């Protein structure tokens, strides 16, 4: 059973008041290189981005996660020196130089201060509020050349990283569909049905740290540190192999179940994994957990 779902995904962050952009719009997007945006921000990482940063750092993805990430590898640490505003620098920022892993920087950094959202399969570029964000911390950008949104995206080489985000959006939905199939196609009685949907909704409002605790350590490794060949130039192949690994391991686990309780708990874990991936790509996981619960009902 496959359920088609329209998902609102905001990759940079959840903007309540957005300015919608056209690719032809010209904005003060030439960077003043003050490092303002490298301090005090929140940068989420999908698994391919984690591996890409580790590749640039020339260490393993596990080492990079343990040294430089929070939330089991989906949040980049900002624990460097503080700037004049008292905001801590990204762990990969070097004063008077910039990003030490510039070629591997994730999509959130490449896009900043622009956000990206997908609604009804249409991509929109936006920025938060009505005033261009850079003007708050770097007003000097007004004196620098303006750039179209399209040229900025090309200059920031976002294409591969946008592909990775979109592929993980699909992987997230496929994990949720496994959870839905377990609930709907295995003859669970109404007691389990209510319990599973309630737990799904609980996950949607939990912190990533609490969500990670719901996921078996072995499955966290499958989800964040998959033992597959990494290709720094081809996120699609990496994520396709990642999804195949997850599907094979899920089927292997499902084939061993003998009780409804086992099925119910695995449905909750699959949804927890879906929402954990969702958090890594900036999705509104509270809204998604409620939507999937409604679909199941």
N, C-alpha and C positions, 0 to 999 in steps of 0.2 A: 504494500500500500504506500503510495506517495501522495503527500498532501502539498499542494502548491500554496505558498504563503507569501504575501507582500510584506516586506520587512523594511522598516525605516531604520537606516543605519547612519549614524553620524560618526565619521572616523576621527576627526580631530577632538571633538568634545561635544557635549549636549548643549547646543546653543538655544537659549530661550528667545532671544531677539537677534535675528540674523539679517545681514544685508546680502541679498542674492546677487551673484556676479555673472557677467557674461564673459566669454573668453576674450572678447575684443576690448573689455574695459581696461583702461590704463590706470595704474595705481603706483604710489611711491614704494615700490618693491625692491629697489636697489639697497642692499644691506649696508649699513654704516659700520658693521663689524665691531660694535661695542660689546657684544656678548650678552646684551640684556635678555634676549629670549632664551639663553642657555642657563638662566638662573630662575629658580622658583617656579618652574613649570612641571607639568605631569606628562610624561611620555610613555604611552603604552606600546608594548611590543607583541606582535604575533610571532609564532615559533620560527618562521622563516627569517624574520628580522633579527631575532635573537641569534640564530645561527650565522646570519650575515655579519653582525657585529663581532661575534666570536672569531669568524674567519678573518676579519680585518685586524683583530687584536692578536691573531695567531695563537689562540688558545682554544680549548674545547668549549662547546656550548654549555656544558655542565659547569666548567670553571667560570665562564662569564656570568652565568646565572647566579652562582654562589657568591661571586665577588661583587657584582655590579647591579644586581637586580633585587627587587622585592616582589612579593606576591607570587613566589614560585616561578619567577622568570618572565612575567608579563608587564612589569613596571620597572623602568630604568631609574636607578637611584640618583637622587640629587643631594649628594652629601659632600660636595666640594667646598671650597672657600666661599665665604659670603661676599656679596657685592655691597655697594654703598647703601642699598635699600635693606640690607640684612637678609637677602635671599640667597640660599645655597646654590652653588653651581652644579650642573650635571657632573656625574662621576667621570665623564669622558672629556670634560672641558679643561683646557690649559690656558691660564691667564696670558694675555698678550699674544696668544697664538690662535685659539679657537678650538674647534672640535678636533680631537686627536684621531677620530675614526670617521673623518668627513665622508669618505667614499662609501662607508657602510651605514651612514645615518639613516634612521627609519623614516617612514613616510610623514609622520607627525612633524618631524624637524624639517623635512624638505618642503612641506606645504606652508609651514608657519610664515605669516599670520593667517593664512587662508585655511579654511576648513573644507571638508568634502563630505557630501551626504548623498545617499542613494535612496530614492523614494519611487516606488512603482517602476523599478528597473531603469530609472533616469538619474544620471549623475548631475549633481549641482555643486558649484563651488561658492563658498560663502565666507563672510567674516563676522565675528561676533559684534553685536551692537550696531550703532549707526556711525560711529567714529572709527576710522581705520586704526586698528590696534597699535601699530608701530608708532603712531604719533604720541602715544602716552609715554613710552619709555625712550624713544629715539626721535624726537621732533626734527632733528637735522636731516632726516630722510626726505623731508619736503624739498630740500635743496639739491637732492640727487636725481638722476634721470628716472622718469617714470617708465614702467614696463607693462605690456599687456599681460593679462592672466595667462593667455596661451603661451607667450614667450617665456614667462616665469616658470611654467610647468616644464617646458623643454629645458630651460637652463638648470633647473633643479633635478633633472633626470628622474622624474617621478614615475615613469611608465611601468617599470618592473615592479615597483613597490605598490602601485595601484593594482596591478594584476594580482599581487600576493594578497592584498586586503580583500579583493573580490573573491578570490579562490577560497580564502578562509571564511568568508561570509557563507559560501555554498557548503563548505565542510561543516560549519556550525549548524546549518539547517538540516544537513543529512544526519548528524548526530541526534538532533532533536526528533527527527523522523523515526530513528531506531527506538527512541524512548516512547514515541507515540504508538509504534507498532507493538511494542511489548505490552502497552496498556490496552490497546484496542483489539489486538488479534490473538490474544492468548487466553481468552475466557476468564479473565479476572472478574471476581464478583464486585458488587457495588461498594463493599467496605474497602477493598483495596483500591478501587477506582478513586474514591474520595480522598483516601490517604495519599495516593500518588500525586494527585493534582494539588493538594494542599502543600505537599513538600516541594513540588515544582515552584509554587508561588513564594514559598519561604526562601528558596535559593535566590530568587530574583531580587530580593532586598538585602541579601547578605553581602558582607565584604568579600573581596576575592580571597582573603586569608581563610575565612570560614568556609567558602565554597571549596577551596583546595582540600580542606580537612574532610570533606564529604567524599573525596575521590581517593581511591586506593593508591598508594605510592607507586605501584607498578603502572597503574593507568595514568598517573601524572607524568611519568617518564614517557609513556607512549604519546601523550598529548603534547608535551613541551620539549622533550628531548628524544624524538624518535630515532631509532638506530637505522637510518637510511642515508644514502649518499647525498651529500649537500652539493648543490650547483648554484654558485653565486650569481650566475647569469640567467638562470631558468627557474624562477619560483614555481611556475606551473607544474613542471615535472616533479619537483620536490614535494609540492602539496598533493599532487595526484598520488604519489607513492605513500605519503603520510596518511591520506584518507584510506587507501587500500589496506595499509597496516592496521588502522583502527577498525575497519570493517571486518577484517579477517579475525582479529583478536576478539571482537564483540561476538561474532558468530561462534567461535570456539568456546567462549564462555557460555553463551546461550544454550548450546548443545548439551552442556553438562547439568543444566537446571532440572530439578525434580519436584520443586515445590513452588506454589504461587508466591510465597514470600520472597524467594530468591529472585523471581521474575520482577516483582514489585520493586525490590531494592535496587536491582540493576537498571530498571527504568529510571529511577531517581538519579542514579549515578550517571547514566548517559545524558540526562537533561542537565545535570550539574556540569558535565564536561562541555556540553554545547554552550551553556551560559558562560562558562569560564573562557572559552574561545571568544564568545561574544564580547566579554569584557575586554579582552586583549585587542579587539579591533574597534572599540569605542561604541558598541551597540547599547541601546537602552534595554538592559537585560530584565528589568522589572516589567516593562511593557511586553517584552517577548515572552516571559514566563506566564504572564496573564493571558496573552493571546493563545499560546499553545495549550494552556489549560482549558480555555474556552473552546478551542478546536476539538479537543479530546471529549469534552462534555457534549 
